[in-house]
Amino acid sequence: MFQRLVLLRRFLSKKPPKPGKPKKSFQETAYDLAGFNKYGLMRDDLLDETDHDVQEALTRLDPDEYDCRVFRILRATQLSLRHEYLPKSEWTKFEDDYFYLTSIIKELHQEQSERKAWESKF
């Protein structure tokens, strides 16, 4: 009971955040806690390459984007084996991360649903 009161007192005595400093959103906090950005990876780099849709999306991916993906994965593997992270200045930022593969996978799913609808008519 006493410990809870001490913790409550500490919590209440903390200064409120400065008005000029914006708070991180829940998504940004979760992104930072996931840890893959410390290796320079993006969210779509973590997709399972054994999945048929991901394999098809990789064949449709721009060659330069594919080379960047391979580089990021190899660098992350090497860093992981050495038990190291990239310098903080090179971490992937939430704002810089984008879904380069997920958009292609969504197109694939749309094509598959259109194909099924077309085949069901005949």
C-alpha positions in Angstrom: 0.0 0.0 0.0 2.8 2.4 1.0 4.7 1.7 -2.2 1.6 2.5 -4.3 1.3 5.8 -2.6 4.9 6.6 -3.2 4.5 5.8 -6.9 1.4 7.9 -7.1 3.1 10.8 -5.5 6.1 10.5 -7.9 3.7 10.3 -10.8 1.7 13.4 -9.7 4.8 15.4 -9.0 6.2 15.0 -12.5 6.3 18.1 -14.6 3.9 18.2 -17.5 5.5 18.0 -21.0 6.6 21.3 -22.5 4.0 22.7 -24.9 6.4 23.0 -27.8 7.5 19.4 -27.7 5.1 17.1 -29.6 4.4 13.7 -28.1 5.0 10.5 -30.2 1.9 8.8 -31.4 1.2 5.2 -30.4 2.2 4.0 -33.9 5.6 5.7 -33.7 6.2 4.3 -30.2 5.3 0.8 -31.3 7.5 1.2 -34.4 10.5 2.2 -32.2 9.9 -0.7 -29.8 9.7 -3.3 -32.6 13.5 -2.9 -33.1 13.8 -3.7 -36.8 14.4 0.0 -37.5 17.7 -0.2 -35.5 19.0 -2.5 -38.3 17.8 -0.2 -41.0 15.0 -2.4 -42.1 11.6 -1.3 -43.3 8.2 -2.9 -42.5 7.9 -4.7 -45.8 11.4 -6.2 -45.4 9.9 -8.4 -42.7 7.3 -10.1 -44.9 7.8 -13.9 -45.4 9.4 -14.6 -48.7 8.0 -18.2 -48.8 4.5 -16.8 -49.2 3.3 -17.1 -52.8 1.9 -13.6 -52.9 5.1 -12.1 -51.6 7.1 -14.1 -54.2 4.9 -12.8 -57.0 5.1 -9.2 -55.7 8.9 -9.5 -55.6 9.0 -10.4 -59.2 6.9 -7.3 -60.0 9.1 -5.0 -57.9 11.3 -2.4 -59.5 14.9 -3.8 -59.8 16.4 -0.8 -57.9 13.9 -1.2 -55.0 14.6 -5.0 -55.0 18.4 -4.3 -54.7 17.8 -1.9 -51.9 15.7 -4.5 -50.1 18.4 -7.2 -50.5 21.1 -4.8 -49.2 19.0 -3.9 -46.1 18.3 -7.5 -45.3 22.0 -8.5 -45.7 23.2 -5.6 -43.7 20.7 -6.4 -40.9 21.8 -10.1 -40.9 25.4 -9.1 -40.6 24.7 -6.6 -37.8 22.6 -9.2 -36.0 25.4 -11.8 -36.2 27.8 -9.2 -34.7 25.3 -8.2 -32.0 25.4 -4.6 -33.1 23.0 -1.9 -34.2 23.4 0.8 -36.8 24.3 4.3 -35.5 21.1 6.1 -34.4 21.4 8.5 -37.3 21.0 5.6 -39.7 18.0 4.0 -38.1 14.9 3.9 -40.3 12.5 6.6 -39.2 8.8 6.1 -39.0 8.3 9.0 -41.4 10.7 7.5 -44.0 9.2 4.0 -43.9 6.7 3.2 -46.6 4.9 0.1 -47.9 6.7 -0.6 -51.1 5.6 -4.3 -51.3 2.2 -4.2 -49.6 0.7 -2.1 -52.3 1.8 -4.6 -54.9 0.3 -7.4 -52.8 -3.0 -5.6 -52.6 -3.0 -5.3 -56.4 -2.4 -9.0 -56.6 -5.3 -9.8 -54.3 -7.5 -7.5 -56.3 -6.5 -9.2 -59.6 -7.2 -12.6 -58.0 -10.7 -11.6 -56.8 -11.4 -10.1 -60.3 -10.2 -13.4 -61.9 -12.4 -15.5 -59.6 -15.4 -13.2 -60.4 -14.8 -13.5 -64.1 -14.4 -17.3 -64.0 -17.5 -17.7 -61.9 -19.6 -16.1 -64.7 -18.6 -18.8 -67.2 
